[in-house]
């Protein structure tokens, strides 16, 4: 495993299933990744499911980060509210409006709220990428059905290189 590889533990009934996957490089060209490269449809067809999986995993990570950020913000909001109520000297300082104002004006709450908003934006970017790759997958499925390919055609016409972020080495026999 290299530094971009990741292992995810999934709890399933009484077992822990370990999922291994290779991560993307640090820089991803979204336009390159989401377009269909007609110069090597064979590579596109055999790598699209792996690409879909990688993007789905990234999306899951972003959604999780967003949810954790929301939780952190909510915990801090409750802490500030409880502290404000406890330290209030008059009943007017304990009103819902006064407590909400104290929460919103708190610098730590503001920092956490900004982080939550940023995580939401990142999750939205990955959601957009997910649907773009999903669209590419559907188009490739239709193209593949119309091509009616045989395994021998795949082996003969496949071009070496990196397709959809996946290295294809055509020097090894792909199909027996």
BALOBA-1460 file (C-alpha; in Angstrom, 3 decimals):
// residues 176
<rec num="1" residu="x" x="0.000" y="0.000" z="0.000"/>
<rec num="2" residu="x" x="1.199" y="3.525" z="-0.737"/>
<rec num="3" residu="x" x="0.274" y="6.827" z="0.913"/>
<rec num="4" residu="x" x="-2.855" y="7.275" z="-1.265"/>
<rec num="5" residu="x" x="-4.188" y="3.810" z="-0.430"/>
<rec num="6" residu="x" x="-6.853" y="3.556" z="2.224"/>
<rec num="7" residu="x" x="-8.524" y="0.876" z="4.296"/>
<rec num="8" residu="x" x="-12.087" y="1.364" z="5.463"/>
<rec num="9" residu="x" x="-13.574" y="-0.847" z="8.169"/>
<rec num="10" residu="x" x="-17.268" y="-1.574" z="7.725"/>
<rec num="11" residu="x" x="-19.188" y="-3.156" z="10.578"/>
<rec num="12" residu="x" x="-21.527" y="-5.789" z="9.205"/>
<rec num="13" residu="x" x="-23.524" y="-7.905" z="11.647"/>
<rec num="14" residu="x" x="-20.867" y="-9.453" z="13.912"/>
<rec num="15" residu="x" x="-17.984" y="-8.979" z="11.477"/>
<rec num="16" residu="x" x="-15.676" y="-6.177" z="10.488"/>
<rec num="17" residu="x" x="-15.102" y="-6.132" z="6.737"/>
<rec num="18" residu="x" x="-11.936" y="-4.351" z="5.533"/>
<rec num="19" residu="x" x="-12.245" y="-2.556" z="2.222"/>
<rec num="20" residu="x" x="-8.972" y="-1.664" z="0.483"/>
<rec num="21" residu="x" x="-8.835" y="0.931" z="-2.240"/>
<rec num="22" residu="x" x="-6.303" y="3.098" z="-3.954"/>
<rec num="23" residu="x" x="-6.896" y="6.801" z="-3.573"/>
<rec num="24" residu="x" x="-6.608" y="9.500" z="-6.203"/>
<rec num="25" residu="x" x="-3.496" y="11.567" z="-6.714"/>
<rec num="26" residu="x" x="-3.371" y="14.918" z="-4.934"/>
<rec num="27" residu="x" x="-4.567" y="16.773" z="-8.055"/>
<rec num="28" residu="x" x="-7.551" y="15.581" z="-10.081"/>
<rec num="29" residu="x" x="-8.442" y="17.118" z="-13.447"/>
<rec num="30" residu="x" x="-12.239" y="16.968" z="-13.216"/>
<rec num="31" residu="x" x="-12.808" y="17.802" z="-16.892"/>
<rec num="32" residu="x" x="-10.417" y="15.043" z="-17.976"/>
<rec num="33" residu="x" x="-11.961" y="12.570" z="-15.553"/>
<rec num="34" residu="x" x="-15.584" y="13.158" z="-16.548"/>
<rec num="35" residu="x" x="-15.241" y="13.255" z="-20.319"/>
<rec num="36" residu="x" x="-15.301" y="10.157" z="-22.503"/>
<rec num="37" residu="x" x="-12.018" y="9.625" z="-24.317"/>
<rec num="38" residu="x" x="-13.052" y="8.084" z="-27.624"/>
<rec num="39" residu="x" x="-9.454" y="7.264" z="-28.538"/>
<rec num="40" residu="x" x="-9.612" y="4.298" z="-26.165"/>
<rec num="41" residu="x" x="-13.201" y="3.292" z="-25.503"/>
<rec num="42" residu="x" x="-11.988" y="-0.108" z="-24.376"/>
<rec num="43" residu="x" x="-10.070" y="1.388" z="-21.461"/>
<rec num="44" residu="x" x="-12.986" y="3.678" z="-20.645"/>
<rec num="45" residu="x" x="-15.363" y="0.705" z="-20.540"/>
<rec num="46" residu="x" x="-13.229" y="-1.432" z="-18.239"/>
<rec num="47" residu="x" x="-12.258" y="1.342" z="-15.807"/>
<rec num="48" residu="x" x="-15.534" y="3.243" z="-15.361"/>
<rec num="49" residu="x" x="-16.813" y="1.034" z="-12.531"/>
<rec num="50" residu="x" x="-13.567" y="1.516" z="-10.581"/>
<rec num="51" residu="x" x="-13.803" y="5.277" z="-11.149"/>
<rec num="52" residu="x" x="-17.425" y="5.273" z="-9.988"/>
<rec num="53" residu="x" x="-16.366" y="3.415" z="-6.846"/>
<rec num="54" residu="x" x="-13.522" y="5.841" z="-6.093"/>
<rec num="55" residu="x" x="-15.727" y="8.897" z="-6.505"/>
<rec num="56" residu="x" x="-18.452" y="7.267" z="-4.397"/>
<rec num="57" residu="x" x="-15.922" y="6.677" z="-1.613"/>
<rec num="58" residu="x" x="-14.711" y="10.281" z="-1.796"/>
<rec num="59" residu="x" x="-18.322" y="11.462" z="-1.647"/>
<rec num="60" residu="x" x="-18.944" y="9.296" z="1.426"/>
<rec num="61" residu="x" x="-15.890" y="10.806" z="3.132"/>
<rec num="62" residu="x" x="-17.043" y="14.343" z="2.343"/>
<rec num="63" residu="x" x="-20.575" y="13.622" z="3.564"/>
<rec num="64" residu="x" x="-19.133" y="12.183" z="6.780"/>
<rec num="65" residu="x" x="-16.889" y="15.223" z="7.312"/>
<rec num="66" residu="x" x="-19.903" y="17.482" z="6.805"/>
<rec num="67" residu="x" x="-21.975" y="15.533" z="9.353"/>
<rec num="68" residu="x" x="-19.147" y="15.550" z="11.913"/>
<rec num="69" residu="x" x="-18.698" y="19.289" z="11.415"/>
<rec num="70" residu="x" x="-22.418" y="19.842" z="11.969"/>
<rec num="71" residu="x" x="-22.250" y="17.767" z="15.166"/>
<rec num="72" residu="x" x="-19.258" y="19.760" z="16.493"/>
<rec num="73" residu="x" x="-21.100" y="22.999" z="15.824"/>
<rec num="74" residu="x" x="-24.278" y="21.745" z="17.521"/>
<rec num="75" residu="x" x="-22.341" y="20.595" z="20.602"/>
<rec num="76" residu="x" x="-20.647" y="23.977" z="20.888"/>
<rec num="77" residu="x" x="-23.985" y="25.740" z="20.381"/>
<rec num="78" residu="x" x="-25.500" y="23.733" z="23.262"/>
<rec num="79" residu="x" x="-22.461" y="24.380" z="25.476"/>
<rec num="80" residu="x" x="-22.618" y="28.135" z="24.859"/>
<rec num="81" residu="x" x="-26.384" y="28.181" z="25.445"/>
<rec num="82" residu="x" x="-26.069" y="26.290" z="28.731"/>
<rec num="83" residu="x" x="-23.225" y="28.533" z="29.894"/>
<rec num="84" residu="x" x="-25.172" y="31.663" z="28.945"/>
<rec num="85" residu="x" x="-28.245" y="30.500" z="30.890"/>
<rec num="86" residu="x" x="-26.129" y="29.561" z="33.888"/>
<rec num="87" residu="x" x="-24.296" y="32.919" z="33.966"/>
<rec num="88" residu="x" x="-27.399" y="35.047" z="33.299"/>
<rec num="89" residu="x" x="-28.249" y="37.384" z="36.136"/>
<rec num="90" residu="x" x="-31.714" y="38.450" z="35.016"/>
<rec num="91" residu="x" x="-34.627" y="36.629" z="33.420"/>
<rec num="92" residu="x" x="-34.328" y="38.862" z="30.322"/>
<rec num="93" residu="x" x="-30.825" y="37.468" z="29.784"/>
<rec num="94" residu="x" x="-32.289" y="33.926" z="29.778"/>
<rec num="95" residu="x" x="-34.754" y="34.465" z="26.920"/>
<rec num="96" residu="x" x="-34.451" y="32.385" z="23.769"/>
<rec num="97" residu="x" x="-33.523" y="35.501" z="21.789"/>
<rec num="98" residu="x" x="-30.784" y="36.517" z="24.237"/>
<rec num="99" residu="x" x="-29.317" y="33.008" z="24.294"/>
<rec num="100" residu="x" x="-29.432" y="32.728" z="20.484"/>
<rec num="101" residu="x" x="-27.696" y="36.087" z="20.234"/>
<rec num="102" residu="x" x="-24.989" y="34.969" z="22.667"/>
<rec num="103" residu="x" x="-24.443" y="31.789" z="20.650"/>
<rec num="104" residu="x" x="-24.234" y="33.572" z="17.286"/>
<rec num="105" residu="x" x="-21.839" y="36.219" z="18.610"/>
<rec num="106" residu="x" x="-19.504" y="33.622" z="20.137"/>
<rec num="107" residu="x" x="-16.222" y="33.438" z="18.124"/>
<rec num="108" residu="x" x="-15.847" y="29.660" z="18.567"/>
<rec num="109" residu="x" x="-19.395" y="29.069" z="17.315"/>
<rec num="110" residu="x" x="-18.689" y="31.326" z="14.322"/>
<rec num="111" residu="x" x="-15.494" y="29.392" z="13.529"/>
<rec num="112" residu="x" x="-17.339" y="26.062" z="13.703"/>
<rec num="113" residu="x" x="-20.233" y="27.389" z="11.626"/>
<rec num="114" residu="x" x="-17.815" y="28.570" z="8.919"/>
<rec num="115" residu="x" x="-16.127" y="25.161" z="8.958"/>
<rec num="116" residu="x" x="-19.522" y="23.468" z="8.600"/>
<rec num="117" residu="x" x="-20.400" y="25.695" z="5.641"/>
<rec num="118" residu="x" x="-17.023" y="24.938" z="4.000"/>
<rec num="119" residu="x" x="-17.519" y="21.181" z="4.516"/>
<rec num="120" residu="x" x="-20.973" y="21.501" z="2.963"/>
<rec num="121" residu="x" x="-19.471" y="23.194" z="-0.093"/>
<rec num="122" residu="x" x="-16.836" y="20.448" z="-0.402"/>
<rec num="123" residu="x" x="-19.531" y="17.772" z="-0.145"/>
<rec num="124" residu="x" x="-21.546" y="19.573" z="-2.843"/>
<rec num="125" residu="x" x="-18.488" y="19.600" z="-5.147"/>
<rec num="126" residu="x" x="-18.053" y="15.860" z="-4.698"/>
<rec num="127" residu="x" x="-21.773" y="15.298" z="-5.188"/>
<rec num="128" residu="x" x="-21.509" y="17.138" z="-8.498"/>
<rec num="129" residu="x" x="-18.491" y="15.022" z="-9.494"/>
<rec num="130" residu="x" x="-20.368" y="11.872" z="-8.505"/>
<rec num="131" residu="x" x="-23.292" y="12.706" z="-10.797"/>
<rec num="132" residu="x" x="-20.962" y="13.665" z="-13.662"/>
<rec num="133" residu="x" x="-19.181" y="10.301" z="-13.407"/>
<rec num="134" residu="x" x="-22.549" y="8.547" z="-13.096"/>
<rec num="135" residu="x" x="-23.618" y="10.219" z="-16.349"/>
<rec num="136" residu="x" x="-20.370" y="9.081" z="-17.999"/>
<rec num="137" residu="x" x="-20.996" y="5.541" z="-16.749"/>
<rec num="138" residu="x" x="-24.503" y="5.453" z="-18.273"/>
<rec num="139" residu="x" x="-23.225" y="6.750" z="-21.621"/>
<rec num="140" residu="x" x="-20.420" y="4.184" z="-21.663"/>
<rec num="141" residu="x" x="-22.910" y="1.414" z="-20.864"/>
<rec num="142" residu="x" x="-24.966" y="2.401" z="-23.927"/>
<rec num="143" residu="x" x="-21.862" y="2.629" z="-26.123"/>
<rec num="144" residu="x" x="-20.614" y="-0.757" z="-24.877"/>
<rec num="145" residu="x" x="-23.948" y="-2.418" z="-25.626"/>
<rec num="146" residu="x" x="-23.922" y="-1.070" z="-29.182"/>
<rec num="147" residu="x" x="-20.317" y="-2.154" z="-29.774"/>
<rec num="148" residu="x" x="-21.148" y="-5.798" z="-28.876"/>
<rec num="149" residu="x" x="-17.504" y="-6.490" z="-28.019"/>
<rec num="150" residu="x" x="-15.723" y="-9.796" z="-27.639"/>
<rec num="151" residu="x" x="-12.889" y="-10.390" z="-25.142"/>
<rec num="152" residu="x" x="-10.461" y="-10.737" z="-28.061"/>
<rec num="153" residu="x" x="-11.418" y="-7.274" z="-29.337"/>
<rec num="154" residu="x" x="-10.734" y="-5.816" z="-25.919"/>
<rec num="155" residu="x" x="-7.301" y="-7.393" z="-25.734"/>
<rec num="156" residu="x" x="-6.370" y="-6.424" z="-29.296"/>
<rec num="157" residu="x" x="-7.561" y="-2.802" z="-29.131"/>
<rec num="158" residu="x" x="-6.757" y="-1.797" z="-25.570"/>
<rec num="159" residu="x" x="-4.167" y="0.986" z="-25.303"/>
<rec num="160" residu="x" x="-1.772" y="1.152" z="-22.342"/>
<rec num="161" residu="x" x="-1.895" y="4.126" z="-20.070"/>
<rec num="162" residu="x" x="-3.785" y="5.747" z="-17.256"/>
<rec num="163" residu="x" x="-7.525" y="5.909" z="-17.878"/>
<rec num="164" residu="x" x="-9.944" y="7.281" z="-15.314"/>
<rec num="165" residu="x" x="-7.049" y="7.424" z="-12.872"/>
<rec num="166" residu="x" x="-6.363" y="3.693" z="-13.305"/>
<rec num="167" residu="x" x="-3.161" y="2.309" z="-14.820"/>
<rec num="168" residu="x" x="-3.704" y="-0.213" z="-17.599"/>
<rec num="169" residu="x" x="-0.717" y="-2.324" z="-18.499"/>
<rec num="170" residu="x" x="-1.509" y="-4.041" z="-21.792"/>
<rec num="171" residu="x" x="1.749" y="-6.021" z="-21.856"/>
<rec num="172" residu="x" x="0.155" y="-8.632" z="-19.580"/>
<rec num="173" residu="x" x="-2.439" y="-10.857" z="-21.148"/>
<rec num="174" residu="x" x="-5.742" y="-9.512" z="-19.887"/>
<rec num="175" residu="x" x="-8.014" y="-12.340" z="-21.041"/>
<rec num="176" residu="x" x="-7.197" y="-16.040" z="-21.303"/>
